Amino acid sequence: MAVNTDRRVSRDVIVTRGGERHTLSSPKGLLAHSVELNGKEIVLRKDAAVPVLRGVRTQAGRVVLPAASVTFLSFTDAGNANCR
């Protein structure tokens, strides 16, 4: 998990392997009534259920953390024994 607490400036992190990214943010600011996942607004389905929250593939290298965002990065081949 990577949190960018700066409300105005994006930040970068470098990852050494590819994986999957889930970034929660809101271009309307921290007090907005909506949130985006990977740049797309999350909208409840007609039955009020939360939609499937899909990540996006991320290559090794630079990952941009938008201002005032939370990013979850997962790596299937990280070798963490606690994740088996």
C-alpha positions in Angstrom: 0.0 0.0 0.0 1.3 3.5 -0.9 -0.4 6.6 0.3 0.2 10.0 -1.2 -0.9 12.5 1.4 0.1 15.5 -0.7 -3.2 17.2 -1.8 -1.6 18.9 -4.8 1.4 17.0 -6.2 1.6 13.4 -7.5 4.5 11.3 -6.4 6.4 8.4 -7.9 7.5 5.0 -6.5 9.7 2.5 -8.3 8.7 -1.2 -8.3 11.1 -3.9 -9.3 8.6 -6.3 -10.8 5.3 -6.1 -12.6 2.0 -6.7 -10.8 -1.5 -5.3 -10.3 -2.5 -1.8 -9.2 -5.6 -0.5 -7.5 -5.5 3.3 -7.0 -8.3 5.1 -5.1 -8.6 8.8 -5.7 -11.0 11.7 -6.3 -10.2 14.6 -8.7 -12.9 16.5 -6.8 -10.8 16.4 -3.6 -10.9 14.7 -0.2 -14.5 15.9 0.6 -16.0 14.6 -2.6 -19.0 12.3 -2.6 -17.5 10.0 -5.2 -14.2 8.0 -5.6 -12.4 6.7 -8.6 -10.6 3.3 -9.0 -7.8 3.6 -11.5 -9.3 6.8 -13.0 -12.9 5.5 -13.3 -15.7 6.5 -10.9 -17.0 3.6 -8.8 -20.8 3.5 -9.1 -23.1 1.1 -7.3 -25.0 -1.3 -9.4 -28.8 -0.9 -9.7 -29.2 -3.5 -7.0 -27.0 -1.3 -4.7 -24.2 -3.9 -4.8 -20.6 -2.8 -5.2 -19.2 -3.6 -8.7 -16.2 -5.8 -9.2 -13.1 -3.8 -8.4 -10.6 -4.7 -11.0 -7.0 -3.7 -10.9 -4.8 -2.8 -13.8 -1.5 -4.5 -14.9 1.6 -2.5 -13.9 5.0 -3.1 -15.3 8.2 -2.9 -13.4 9.5 0.7 -13.1 7.9 4.0 -12.2 4.3 4.0 -10.7 2.7 7.4 -10.4 0.7 8.1 -7.2 -1.9 10.8 -7.8 -2.3 13.6 -5.2 -4.4 12.5 -2.2 -4.6 8.9 -3.2 -4.2 5.4 -1.9 -2.6 2.7 -4.1 -2.6 -1.0 -3.5 0.1 -2.9 -5.4 0.0 -6.7 -5.5 2.8 -9.0 -6.9 1.8 -12.6 -7.5 5.4 -13.8 -7.5 6.7 -11.8 -4.5 7.5 -15.0 -2.5 5.9 -13.8 0.7 5.3 -17.0 2.8 2.4 -15.3 4.6 0.4 -14.9 1.4 0.2 -18.6 0.6 
